[in-house]
Amino acid sequence: MQWTLVIPLKPLVRAKSRLAPTAGDALRPGLALAFAQDTVAAAGACTAVRDVVVVTDDVRAERELAALGARVVPDSPQAGLNAALAHGAACARALRPAAPLAALNADLPALRPLELARVLATATVFPRAFLPDAAGIGTTLLSAAPGAELLPAFGTASRARHTASGAVELPLDGVGSVRQDVDTGDDLRTALALGVGPYTARAAAGLLIPD
């Protein structure tokens, strides 16, 4: 069973604002793009994934992520993250109605295809399921089986919100690359220790990340 992944990405100029103390406003958009490039590249290399749909209005991101094989659709609702995901899910379902679907964060620069495949294989048996982030508060992946609605509830405390919505929390260890999103300098340091993809490695080269 091959999945369709939906990855949302806000305009790069507004992305990853909490990285400003680490990277400054000049480098921050490039880091956000690099995270998304490594995420899309790893997702595309996962044998469980057939299609990657990116929802973004950023022209630069559209060009670079399409070059990696992603299908890019505009954020037509322009009403925030969950509306963008619902729109992307509708586009994905129009493309492959019978495929399982998962929303995936765009800021997983250490993502490993084999770990992603393991998460998706575990999610297959549930109508809706999710994987909490490394901090245990948010969500990095939300899945929906064929015929099930995605019903994204990302944002503050999304782990609790997805649980309340009826999604099953996936009981998985050893998939740290799928859980390690990057919002802060500390997150970036942890991702670099896990081993990031080539785009993030280049974008982060020379950054001084305080301990």
Secondary structure as GFF3:
##gff-version 3
##sequence-region A 1 211
A	DSSP	beta_strand	3	8	.	.	.	ID=ss1
A	DSSP	three_ten_helix	12	14	.	.	.	ID=ss2
A	DSSP	three_ten_helix	17	19	.	.	.	ID=ss3
A	DSSP	alpha_helix	20	44	.	.	.	ID=ss4
A	DSSP	beta_strand	49	55	.	.	.	ID=ss5
A	DSSP	alpha_helix	59	66	.	.	.	ID=ss6
A	DSSP	beta_strand	71	73	.	.	.	ID=ss7
A	DSSP	alpha_helix	81	95	.	.	.	ID=ss8
A	DSSP	beta_strand	101	104	.	.	.	ID=ss9
A	DSSP	alpha_helix	113	123	.	.	.	ID=ss10
A	DSSP	beta_strand	128	132	.	.	.	ID=ss11
A	DSSP	beta_strand	139	144	.	.	.	ID=ss12
A	DSSP	alpha_helix	158	164	.	.	.	ID=ss13
A	DSSP	beta_strand	168	169	.	.	.	ID=ss14
A	DSSP	alpha_helix	176	179	.	.	.	ID=ss15
A	DSSP	alpha_helix	185	194	.	.	.	ID=ss16
A	DSSP	alpha_helix	198	204	.	.	.	ID=ss17
###
